[in-house]
Amino acid sequence: MADRHTHSSGRHNGKAGAASLVVDSPTAVRNVAVVGPSGSGKTTLVEALLAHTGTISRAGSITEGTTVCDHDPVAVRQQRSVALALAPLVHEGIKVNLIDTPGYLDFLGELRAGLRAADAALFVVCAADGVDEATAALWRECAEVGMPRAVVISRLDHPRADAMGELAACQSAFGAGVQPLYLPVGAQALLGLITQRLIDYSAGPAPRVGDVPEADRGRFTEARNQLIEGIIEQSEDETLMDRYLAGEEIAVETLINDLETAVARGSFHPVVPACAFTGVGLAEVLEVVTKGFPSPQERPVPPVTTVDGKEHAELTADPAGPLAAEVVRTTADAYVGRVSLVRVFSGTLRPERPVHVSGHGMAERGHADHDTDERVAHIYSPLGAQLNEVPYCVAGDLCALTKLGSAETGDTISDPREPLLMKPWAMPEPLLPIAVVAKNRSDEDALARNLSRLVAGDPTLRLERNAETNQLVLWCMGEAHADVALSRLRAGGTEVETEDVRIPMRATFTSKAHGRGRHVKQSGGHGQYAICEIDVEPLPRGSGFEFVDKIVGGAIPHQFIPSVEKGVRAQLAKGVTDDPYPVVDVRVTLVDGKAHSVDSSDAAFQTAGALAVKEAAAAGNVVPLEPLDDVEITLPDEYLGAVLGDLSSRRGRVMGTESADNGHTVVKAQVPAVELVRYAIDLRSLTSGTATFTRKFARYEPVPQGAFASAH
């Protein structure tokens, strides 16, 4: 790795043109997600690595909005990443696809897409920030998908930088296997623990290499011994530890080979201090990436099936294998239209060839299953927003395709002669509802088009057309995510506004009531005549509607009995009080009535049935019902008291608590849906972004007196 000290001066390569971005073998590719909390310096590090390798002439600035990865207008305005971005570079003959991911939890979907596209991750933490629970949650996201990781302690030049303190915090929070390859000496130099050399950047990007200073010898020796023992524990050579404990000096090449193997399989996580502005550690980071991280051929390909769900043989990252690629991000460009960022897992994508686009399993989020044959016109290697055309893209590499009209994020691209389907990665559930409405009627069509385009590109958005409340509800991950979604809608030329989300209510009878419906109009000619009498009584919650016919003696001819029921059902669906809430969980019994041999009709008895229900309701024994959700909250123990108190203020009923791993507790509760409209925001604020929750409809319950105004 970098500790071999094959440093070269300045920028290592000339400007990376399209030719240098084309590879013929997966062994020459490293796909690396750059992960870490918001503000840790991920985008700045990527920018520095691009400049260091000569991919760009100079590093851009986040504050000036000139970085490669944060090219989205919303990212420039917010000065933080809001979407993943691809930035390829070439280092010592290896193409490194750096996938810059957002660190804010609202954009967890972008992180998971980046992890799907990557084979390893650089986990970036700031030397001045410590490791909070939100950072630990990002680490667990990587661990859950078995992602090999290295840790970069960034911003060594920060006034409050404490790289050794940050290292200790990482080891405490991330667990076993986190070991430094280098120790920082201030913000200008590193101590290589394996080769026992000082790498001094104080004179510029070309470091001076010398001996370890005596002042640092004590901490150096201790850290080196811990590193060597950590590497030996990961070694497949079972004799190595005994030889080391016996006093044998283990060869540097042996240590490095075992280290690279352990990093590639994800059991060892090397730590490299780095500073984007001084250049300290950049060459070392690149060495870890190119020599320590696995190539696509060393990582498994996600399982595939046929489009009808039949099993398919396992695929490998073979350029000559069956074509299997996946859309990991979809954007809309003002000039070229829809742009699909694609990871090729098997086979080779070539221009001017037909492909099959499959998307299954996302119907509940508004993405209908689809299978379409399309044609790839051109293939590009993206550098942020810039598209460089390339002649092909082999297994293991990433590229961009334009104008695939049906392709959405998570879709599979395969050969039309052998259509395949990859199961999409796990998408987080959006839990913040935002009701959107066109500012003018003339904008309604544009709003519908732009919403469809927006949801196609971001599967963490869910669009709900609520027929009961007549609202378009866009479900988002949080406030920042909603802000980005609304900004993109407006940027698409739609004048859009938001309004309060309305909760679909119900109503029911609380006691038995009698109603008489009389619809008689006889003023000459063919008239209308229908009289019916009904009893309405409540049923247990969730029973629905029952209609019972107890007419005797033909008081109402049997052909008009269904007419009464139809009228009753229609009136119950529209509501029976001033609040138009559908009435549920009641039994209506038809007990008596009258008919006319000439003037009675189906329509007359429908009207009479409706009138009878309204009269029964006039007694005042109808109450509103509100939806109740089962909520499950996972949170650190330290916030348990605050969350339980907050649930109580929301009229929630705690059903139980359970201990979970890593000092967490799971709280199960039932909470009125109206109290959960902003819960995604409030829970994040209450727990500093460390808690997560799920919700699922449970049932309807009567609204307590005094709470109706808030539910209404």
C-alpha positions in Angstrom: 0.0 0.0 0.0 1.1 3.6 0.4 3.6 2.6 3.0 5.8 1.3 0.2 6.8 4.9 -0.4 6.8 5.0 -4.2 6.0 8.7 -4.0 6.3 10.9 -7.1 6.2 14.6 -7.2 3.3 16.8 -8.1 0.4 15.5 -10.0 0.9 11.9 -11.1 -0.9 11.9 -14.4 -1.7 14.3 -17.2 -5.3 15.4 -17.7 -7.4 12.4 -17.9 -9.0 12.3 -21.3 -11.7 9.9 -22.6 -9.1 7.3 -23.7 -7.6 7.0 -20.2 -11.1 6.5 -18.8 -11.7 3.3 -20.8 -10.6 0.0 -19.3 -10.6 -3.5 -20.9 -10.5 -5.5 -17.7 -12.3 -5.3 -14.3 -8.9 -5.8 -12.6 -8.0 -2.3 -13.6 -11.1 -0.8 -11.9 -11.7 0.2 -8.3 -15.2 1.4 -7.4 -15.1 3.4 -4.2 -17.9 5.1 -2.3 -16.8 8.1 -0.4 -18.9 8.0 2.8 -19.1 10.0 6.0 -21.1 12.5 8.0 -22.1 15.9 6.5 -19.3 18.4 6.8 -16.5 15.8 7.2 -14.8 16.9 4.0 -15.8 14.1 1.6 -16.3 16.4 -1.4 -13.2 18.4 -0.7 -11.2 15.2 -0.4 -12.5 14.0 -3.8 -11.7 17.4 -5.3 -8.1 17.2 -3.9 -7.6 13.7 -5.3 -8.8 14.7 -8.7 -6.4 17.6 -8.7 -3.6 15.5 -7.3 -3.9 13.0 -10.2 -4.2 15.8 -12.8 -7.8 14.8 -13.6 -8.7 18.5 -13.1 -6.3 21.4 -13.3 -7.1 22.9 -9.9 -9.4 22.0 -7.0 -12.7 23.7 -6.8 -14.4 25.3 -3.8 -17.6 24.3 -2.0 -18.2 27.9 -0.9 -17.8 29.1 -4.5 -19.9 26.3 -5.9 -17.1 25.1 -8.2 -16.5 21.5 -7.1 -16.9 18.6 -9.6 -19.3 16.6 -7.4 -21.6 19.3 -6.0 -22.8 20.6 -9.4 -26.5 20.4 -8.6 -27.9 23.9 -8.1 -29.5 22.8 -4.8 -26.1 21.4 -3.6 -24.5 24.7 -4.5 -27.1 26.7 -2.6 -27.1 24.5 0.5 -23.3 24.0 0.3 -23.6 20.3 1.0 -24.0 17.2 -1.2 -27.6 16.2 -1.9 -27.0 13.4 -4.4 -24.3 11.0 -5.3 -21.9 12.0 -8.0 -19.3 10.1 -10.0 -15.7 11.3 -10.3 -13.3 8.9 -12.0 -9.5 9.3 -11.9 -6.6 7.2 -13.0 -3.7 6.4 -10.7 -0.8 4.1 -11.7 -2.9 2.5 -14.4 -5.9 1.8 -12.2 -9.2 3.6 -12.9 -10.7 4.7 -9.6 -14.4 5.6 -9.8 -14.9 7.8 -6.7 -18.6 7.9 -5.8 -19.2 10.9 -3.6 -22.3 10.3 -1.4 -24.3 12.8 0.8 -23.7 12.5 4.5 -27.0 13.9 5.7 -29.5 11.2 6.7 -32.2 12.7 4.6 -30.3 11.4 1.6 -29.8 7.9 2.9 -31.2 6.5 -0.4 -28.3 8.1 -2.3 -25.8 6.5 0.1 -27.3 3.1 -0.4 -27.3 3.6 -4.2 -23.6 4.6 -4.0 -22.8 1.5 -1.9 -24.6 -0.7 -4.5 -22.4 0.7 -7.2 -19.2 0.4 -5.2 -16.9 -2.4 -4.1 -15.3 -0.6 -1.2 -15.7 2.6 0.8 -13.5 5.5 2.0 -15.1 6.5 5.3 -14.2 10.1 6.0 -14.3 11.6 9.4 -13.2 15.1 10.5 -10.3 15.4 12.9 -12.2 18.0 14.9 -15.6 16.4 15.2 -15.4 13.1 17.1 -17.8 10.2 16.3 -21.4 10.8 17.1 -24.3 8.3 16.8 -25.2 9.5 13.3 -21.7 8.8 12.1 -21.8 5.3 13.7 -25.1 4.7 11.9 -23.4 5.4 8.5 -20.7 2.9 9.5 -23.4 0.3 10.2 -24.9 1.0 6.8 -21.6 0.0 5.2 -21.2 -3.0 7.5 -24.7 -4.3 6.7 -23.8 -4.7 3.0 -20.3 -6.2 3.8 -18.4 -3.3 2.3 -14.6 -3.2 2.7 -13.7 0.1 4.3 -10.7 2.3 5.0 -11.0 5.4 7.3 -9.7 8.8 6.3 -9.2 11.3 9.1 -9.6 14.5 7.2 -9.1 18.2 7.8 -5.8 17.9 9.8 -5.4 21.7 9.3 -8.6 22.5 11.3 -7.9 24.7 14.3 -9.5 22.1 16.7 -8.0 19.1 14.9 -7.1 16.2 17.2 -6.3 13.3 14.8 -5.2 10.9 17.6 -8.4 11.7 19.6 -10.4 11.0 16.4 -8.6 7.8 15.9 -9.4 6.6 19.4 -13.1 7.6 18.9 -13.2 5.6 15.6 -11.7 2.6 17.3 -14.2 2.8 20.1 -17.2 3.4 17.9 -16.4 1.1 14.9 -14.9 -1.8 16.8 -12.2 -4.3 16.0 -10.1 -4.0 12.9 -9.7 -0.2 12.8 -5.9 0.4 12.9 -3.8 3.3 11.6 -1.2 2.8 8.8 0.2 6.2 9.6 0.4 8.5 12.6 0.1 12.3 12.0 2.9 14.6 13.0 1.0 17.9 13.2 -0.7 18.8 10.0 2.4 18.5 7.8 3.8 15.0 8.1 3.0 11.3 8.6 4.8 8.4 10.3 4.6 5.2 8.2 4.1 2.4 10.8 5.2 -0.5 8.6 8.3 0.9 6.9 9.2 3.1 9.9 9.7 6.3 7.9 8.7 9.9 8.3 6.9 11.4 5.3 7.2 15.2 5.5 5.0 17.4 3.4 6.0 20.7 4.9 7.9 21.7 1.8 5.1 20.9 -0.7 3.4 18.0 -2.4 6.6 16.1 -3.0 7.4 14.7 0.5 10.8 14.3 2.1 11.2 10.8 3.5 13.4 10.3 6.6 13.8 8.5 9.9 11.3 8.6 12.7 12.1 11.5 15.1 13.2 10.4 18.6 10.5 12.6 20.1 7.9 10.4 18.4 9.6 7.0 18.9 7.6 5.9 21.9 4.1 6.4 20.4 5.3 5.1 17.1 6.6 1.8 18.5 3.4 1.2 20.5 1.2 1.9 17.4 3.4 -0.2 15.1 3.2 -3.2 17.4 -0.5 -2.9 17.6 -0.8 -2.7 13.8 1.5 -5.7 13.3 -0.5 -7.8 15.8 -3.7 -6.7 14.1 -2.4 -7.7 10.7 -1.1 -11.0 11.9 -4.4 -11.9 13.5 -6.0 -11.5 10.0 -3.3 -13.6 8.3 -4.1 -17.0 6.8 -0.6 -18.1 7.9 -1.3 -19.6 11.3 2.4 -19.8 12.2 2.9 -16.0 11.8 1.8 -15.0 15.3 4.0 -17.7 16.9 7.0 -16.5 14.9 6.3 -12.9 15.8 5.9 -13.6 19.5 9.2 -15.5 19.4 10.9 -12.4 18.3 11.2 -12.9 14.6 11.1 -9.7 12.5 8.2 -10.2 10.0 9.1 -9.1 6.5 7.5 -5.9 5.3 6.3 -7.6 2.1 4.6 -10.3 4.2 2.8 -7.7 6.3 1.7 -5.7 3.3 0.4 -8.7 1.4 -1.6 -9.9 4.5 -2.9 -6.4 5.1 -4.1 -6.0 1.5 -5.9 -9.4 1.7 -7.6 -8.4 5.0 -8.7 -5.0 3.7 -10.1 -6.6 0.5 -12.2 -9.1 2.4 -13.5 -6.3 4.7 -12.1 -7.6 8.0 -9.5 -4.9 8.5 -10.0 -1.2 8.2 -6.8 0.9 7.8 -6.8 4.5 8.9 -5.0 7.2 6.9 -4.8 10.8 8.1 -5.1 13.3 5.2 -5.5 17.0 4.5 -7.0 18.1 1.2 -5.5 21.6 1.3 -1.9 20.7 2.2 -1.8 17.4 0.3 -0.8 15.4 3.3 -2.0 11.8 2.9 -3.4 12.0 -0.6 -0.9 9.7 -2.2 -1.3 7.3 0.8 -5.1 7.3 0.3 -4.7 6.5 -3.4 -2.3 3.7 -2.6 -4.8 2.1 -0.2 -7.5 2.4 -2.8 -5.6 1.0 -5.7 -3.6 -1.7 -3.9 -5.8 -2.5 -0.9 -9.3 -2.3 -2.1 -10.8 -5.2 -4.1 -11.4 -5.2 -7.8 -14.9 -5.9 -9.1 -13.8 -9.5 -9.9 -13.2 -10.0 -6.1 -16.7 -9.0 -5.2 -19.9 -11.0 -5.7 -22.4 -9.8 -8.4 -25.9 -9.3 -7.0 -28.2 -12.3 -7.7 -30.2 -12.2 -10.9 -33.3 -13.9 -12.1 -35.2 -14.0 -15.4 -37.8 -11.3 -15.7 -40.5 -13.8 -14.8 -38.7 -14.7 -11.6 -37.0 -17.9 -12.5 -33.5 -18.7 -11.1 -30.5 -17.8 -13.1 -26.9 -19.0 -12.8 -24.6 -16.8 -10.8 -22.8 -14.1 -12.7 -19.3 -12.8 -12.4 -17.6 -9.6 -13.5 -16.7 -11.1 -16.8 -16.7 -8.7 -19.8 -17.6 -11.6 -22.1 -20.5 -12.8 -19.9 -24.2 -12.0 -20.2 -25.0 -8.3 -20.0 -26.3 -7.3 -16.6 -26.2 -3.7 -15.5 -28.1 -1.6 -13.0 -29.3 2.0 -13.0 -28.0 3.6 -9.7 -29.1 7.1 -10.4 -31.4 9.0 -12.8 -31.2 12.7 -13.5 -32.7 15.1 -16.1 -30.3 17.3 -18.1 -31.6 20.4 -19.8 -29.7 19.5 -23.0 -29.5 15.7 -23.3 -32.6 14.7 -21.3 -32.7 11.8 -19.0 -29.2 10.6 -17.9 -28.9 7.1 -16.3 -25.8 6.4 -14.2 -25.1 2.7 -14.6 -23.0 0.1 -12.9 -22.1 -2.8 -15.3 -21.9 -6.0 -13.3 -21.5 -8.5 -16.2 -20.9 -8.3 -19.9 -20.0 -5.2 -21.9 -22.2 -2.2 -22.8 -21.7 -1.0 -26.3 -23.2 1.9 -28.2 -25.8 1.5 -31.0 -27.0 -1.8 -29.5 -30.5 -2.8 -28.2 -31.0 -3.4 -24.5 -33.8 -4.6 -22.3 -34.8 -2.4 -19.4 -36.6 -4.1 -16.5 -38.0 -2.6 -13.3 -39.9 -4.8 -10.9 -40.8 -4.8 -7.2 -41.3 -1.0 -6.7 -45.1 -0.8 -7.4 -45.8 0.3 -3.8 -43.7 3.4 -4.3 -45.4 4.4 -7.5 -43.1 2.6 -9.9 -45.1 0.2 -12.0 -43.4 -3.0 -13.2 -42.1 -2.4 -16.7 -40.2 -4.3 -19.4 -39.1 -2.4 -22.4 -36.6 -2.8 -25.2 -34.6 0.3 -26.0 -31.5 1.3 -27.9 -28.2 2.6 -26.4 -27.1 5.5 -28.6 -23.9 6.7 -26.8 -22.0 5.7 -23.7 -20.3 8.3 -21.5 -17.9 8.4 -18.6 -19.2 11.2 -16.3 -17.0 13.6 -14.4 -19.6 15.3 -12.2 -21.9 17.0 -14.7 -19.5 16.6 -17.6 -20.0 13.7 -20.0 -17.1 12.2 -21.9 -18.0 9.8 -24.6 -16.4 6.4 -24.5 -16.5 3.5 -26.9 -17.7 0.8 -24.4 -18.0 0.0 -20.7 -16.9 -3.4 -19.4 -18.1 -5.4 -16.4 -17.1 -3.7 -13.2 -17.0 -0.2 -14.6 -19.5 2.7 -14.4 -20.9 4.8 -17.2 -23.7 7.1 -18.1 -26.4 6.4 -20.7 -28.7 9.1 -22.2 -32.3 9.1 -23.5 -33.4 5.7 -22.1 -36.9 6.8 -21.8 -38.2 4.0 -19.5 -35.1 3.6 -17.3 -35.6 4.4 -13.6 -33.3 4.2 -10.6 -33.0 0.5 -9.6 -33.8 -0.9 -13.1 -31.8 -3.7 -14.7 -30.3 -3.3 -18.2 -29.6 -6.6 -20.0 -29.5 -8.2 -23.4 -33.0 -8.4 -25.1 -32.1 -12.0 -26.1 -31.5 -12.9 -22.4 -33.5 -10.4 -20.3 -32.5 -10.4 -16.6 -33.7 -8.8 -13.4 -31.7 -7.7 -10.3 -33.6 -7.3 -7.1 -33.3 -3.6 -6.2 -31.2 -2.7 -3.1 -33.1 -1.9 0.1 -34.7 1.5 -0.1 -35.4 3.5 3.1 -39.0 4.3 3.7 -40.0 8.0 3.3 -42.0 9.1 6.4 -42.5 12.9 5.9 -45.6 13.7 3.9 -45.7 17.0 1.9 -49.0 17.9 0.2 -48.2 19.7 -3.1 -50.5 21.7 -5.3 -50.0 23.6 -8.5 -50.1 27.4 -7.9 -52.3 27.8 -11.0 -54.6 25.5 -12.9 -52.4 25.9 -15.9 -49.5 24.3 -14.0 -51.4 21.1 -13.1 -50.3 19.2 -16.1 -46.7 20.3 -15.7 -46.8 19.4 -12.0 -47.9 15.9 -12.9 -45.2 15.4 -15.5 -42.4 16.8 -13.3 -43.6 14.7 -10.3 -43.4 11.5 -12.4 -39.9 12.5 -13.6 -38.8 13.3 -10.0 -40.1 10.0 -8.5 -38.5 8.0 -11.4 -35.1 9.3 -10.5 -35.4 9.1 -6.7 -37.0 5.8 -5.3 -36.9 7.2 -1.8 -39.7 9.5 -2.9 -43.2 8.1 -2.9 -46.1 9.8 -4.6 -49.6 9.3 -3.2 -52.8 10.5 -4.9 -55.2 10.4 -2.0 -58.7 10.1 -3.4 -60.3 10.8 0.0 -58.6 14.1 0.6 -58.1 15.0 -3.0 -54.4 15.8 -2.3 -51.2 14.9 -4.1 -48.9 13.8 -1.2 -45.1 13.5 -1.8 -43.6 11.4 0.9 -40.0 12.4 1.6 -37.1 11.4 3.9 -37.0 14.6 5.8 -37.1 18.4 5.6 -33.9 18.7 3.6 -35.1 16.0 1.2 -38.4 17.8 0.7 -36.6 21.1 0.1 -34.5 19.4 -2.7 -37.6 17.8 -4.2 -39.6 21.1 -4.3 -36.6 23.0 -5.6 -36.3 20.5 -8.5 -40.0 20.8 -9.3 -39.7 24.6 -9.4 -36.5 24.4 -11.5 -38.5 22.3 -14.0 -40.8 25.2 -14.6 -43.6 24.3 -12.2 -45.2 26.8 -9.9 -45.8 24.6 -6.9 -47.0 25.3 -3.4 -47.5 23.2 -0.3 -50.5 22.9 2.0 -51.4 21.1 5.2 -51.7 17.4 4.9 -55.2 16.2 5.6 -55.7 12.9 7.4 -58.5 10.6 6.0 -61.1 10.3 8.8 -64.0 8.0 9.4 -67.1 8.1 11.6 -69.3 5.5 13.3 -72.4 5.2 15.5 -71.9 4.8 19.2 -75.3 3.5 20.1 -78.4 2.1 18.4 -80.6 4.6 16.5 -83.8 4.5 14.5 -84.4 6.4 11.3 -87.3 6.9 8.9 -86.8 8.0 5.4 -89.8 9.4 3.6 -89.5 10.4 -0.1 -93.0 11.2 -1.4 -93.6 13.5 -4.4 -97.1 13.1 -6.0 -98.2 16.2 -7.8 -99.9 14.7 -10.8 -98.5 12.3 -13.4 -95.8 9.8 -12.5 -94.6 10.5 -9.0 -92.1 9.2 -6.5 -93.1 7.2 -3.4 -90.8 5.4 -1.0 -90.8 5.1 2.8 -88.4 2.9 4.8 -87.6 2.5 8.4 -84.2 1.3 9.6 -82.3 0.6 12.8 -78.6 1.4 12.9 -76.3 -0.1 15.5 -72.5 -0.1 16.0 -70.3 -3.1 15.3 -66.8 -4.0 16.6 -64.0 -1.9 15.1 -63.0 -3.3 11.7 -66.2 -5.1 11.0 -67.2 -3.0 8.1 -70.8 -2.7 7.0 -73.7 -5.1 7.3 -77.2 -4.8 5.9 -80.0 -7.0 7.3 -83.5 -7.3 5.7 -86.3 -7.9 8.2 -89.2 -6.8 6.1 -92.3 -9.0 6.6 -95.5 -9.2 4.7 -94.2 -7.5 1.6 -94.2 -4.0 3.1 -91.5 -3.2 0.6 -91.4 -5.3 -2.5 -88.3 -7.5 -2.6 -87.0 -5.8 -5.8 -86.6 -2.5 -3.9 -84.7 -4.0 -0.9 -81.4 -3.7 -2.8 -82.3 -0.1 -3.6 -82.6 0.8 0.0 -79.3 -0.8 0.7 -77.7 1.0 -2.2 -79.0 4.4 -0.9 -77.8 3.6 2.6 -74.3 2.6 1.4 -74.0 5.7 -0.7 -75.0 8.0 2.1 -72.7 6.3 4.6 -69.8 6.7 2.1 -70.5 10.5 1.8 -70.9 11.0 5.5 -74.0 11.7 7.7 -73.0 14.8 9.5 -71.5 18.2 8.5 -68.1 16.5 8.4 -68.0 14.3 5.3 -66.4 11.3 6.9 -67.4 7.9 5.6 -69.3 5.9 8.3 -67.9 2.4 9.1 -68.5 -0.5 11.4 -72.3 -0.4 11.5 -75.2 -2.8 11.0 -78.3 -1.3 9.2 -81.5 -3.3 9.6 -84.4 -2.6 7.4 -87.5 -3.1 9.6 -90.5 -1.6 7.8 -91.6 0.6 5.0 -94.3 1.4 2.4 -94.5 1.3 -1.3 -96.9 2.6 -4.1 -97.9 0.3 -6.9 -97.2 3.0 -9.5 -95.0 5.7 -8.0 -92.4 3.6 -6.2 -89.0 3.1 -8.0 -85.4 2.1 -7.5 -84.4 5.8 -7.3 -87.1 6.6 -4.8 -86.1 3.9 -2.4 -82.4 4.8 -2.8 -83.3 8.4 -1.7 -85.5 7.1 1.1 -82.6 4.9 2.4 -80.3 7.8 2.4 -82.8 10.0 4.3 -83.3 7.3 6.9 -79.6 7.1 7.7 -79.4 10.9 8.0 -82.3 10.9 10.4 -80.8 8.2 12.5 -77.6 10.2 12.7 -79.4 13.3 13.8 -79.8 11.9 17.3 -76.1 13.0 17.8 -74.7 9.5 18.4 -72.1 9.7 15.6 -68.5 10.2 16.5 -65.4 10.8 14.3 -62.8 8.1 14.0 -59.1 8.8 13.4 -56.5 6.4 12.0 -54.1 4.9 14.5 -50.6 3.7 13.4 -48.4 1.0 14.9 -45.0 2.8 15.4 -41.7 1.2 16.1 -38.8 3.5 17.1 -35.2 2.4 17.4 -33.1 4.9 19.4 -30.1 5.2 21.7 -30.8 4.6 25.3 -29.9 8.1 26.3 -32.9 9.5 24.5 -35.5 7.0 25.8 -37.0 9.4 28.4 -37.3 12.3 26.0 -39.0 10.1 23.3 -41.4 8.5 25.7 -42.4 11.9 27.0 -42.9 13.1 23.5 -45.1 10.1 22.6 -47.3 10.9 25.6 -47.8 14.4 24.3 -48.9 13.0 21.0 -51.6 10.9 22.6 -49.5 7.8 21.9 -49.8 4.6 23.8 -46.5 2.8 24.5 -47.1 -1.0 24.0 -43.7 -2.1 25.1 -39.9 -1.6 25.0 -37.1 -4.0 24.1 -33.3 -3.8 24.4 -31.4 -3.9 21.1 -27.8 -4.1 20.2 -25.2 -1.3 20.6 -27.0 0.5 23.5 -30.2 1.0 21.7 -33.9 0.5 22.7 -36.9 -0.4 20.5 -40.1 1.3 21.5 -43.4 0.0 20.2 -46.4 2.4 20.4 -49.7 3.2 18.8 -50.0 6.9 17.8 -52.8 8.8 15.9 -51.7 9.4 12.4 -52.4 13.1 12.7 -49.7 13.3 15.3 -47.2 11.7 13.0 -47.3 14.2 10.1 -44.1 15.9 11.2 -42.7 13.2 13.4 -39.8 12.5 11.0 -38.6 16.0 11.7 -39.4 16.1 15.3 -37.8 12.8 16.2 -34.6 13.7 14.4 -34.5 17.0 16.3 -35.2 15.2 19.6 -32.5 12.6 19.2 -29.9 14.5 17.2 -30.6 12.4 14.1 -29.8 9.1 15.8 -33.3 7.5 16.0 -35.3 5.8 13.2 -38.9 4.7 13.1 -41.4 2.8 11.0 -45.1 3.2 10.9 -48.0 1.0 9.7 -51.7 1.5 9.8 -53.4 -0.3 12.7 -57.0 0.7 12.9 -59.5 3.5 13.4 -60.4 4.7 16.9 -62.8 7.4 18.2 -61.2 10.8 18.6 -61.1 11.8 22.3 -63.1 14.9 23.2 -60.8 17.9 23.1 -58.6 16.3 20.5 -61.0 16.6 17.6 -59.7 20.0 16.5 -56.2 18.8 15.9 -57.3 15.7 14.1 -59.7 17.7 12.1 
